[in-house]
Amino acid sequence: MQAATREGYRSRAAYKLIEIDGRDRLIRAPATVVDLGAAPGSWSQVIVQRLSDRAGRLHGRVIALDLLPIEPLAGLEVIEGDFRDEAVERQLVEALGERPPDLIVSDMSPNLSGIDVADAARSQDLCDLTLQFAAHHLKSGGDLLVKTFHGSGFGQFVHELKKRFSTVSVRKPAASRPASAEVYLLARGLKRVSGPPSA
């Protein structure tokens, strides 16, 4: 966290996205990007930086959503609310307007109880919601980066991603704690498939 503070990032989670983007070149201007589970806003900071030119002009849009407040950031549009709430999701869709996102990133985590089975199930619910949102609103050919945890439902979720996207890769950034079951799934090239994702 000391390095993050020194470099102006709101949390060390910024380095996870920086590493993945450095490897996979996810964030390319101009783009519309949705950041789910964005608080305190470190991923949004990275995205705004990557979409801005040397003069600081933002080439695209960045929309962040979280239950918790997010400190204002130049160029960032913030929606405060619970992504599981249909009214909040509708607000996000309305904010996007006619421009579907090129990229959706999700660093969402449930409130952890310490009970692995329960936490994995809650995390999986968020992943499923994120995939449903991406399937309906992401630009054709767009990309999704989503945090998940090894556990019950992981294999099925990977299977669903593979049905919807051209490629699916697992990323475990160095900034993630080695003992953590946390991994990121990078799904690239949304394919248009009839029907909603399986529950």
Secondary structure by P-SEA (a helix, b strand, c coil): caaaaaacccccaaaaaaaaaaacccccccbbbbbccccccaaaaaaaaaaccccccccbbbbbbccccccccccbbbbbcccccaaaaaaaaaaaccccccbbbbcccccccccaaaaaaaaaaaaaaaaaaaaccccccbbbbbbbbcccaaaaaaaaaaacccbbbbbbcccccccccbbbbbbcccccccccccc
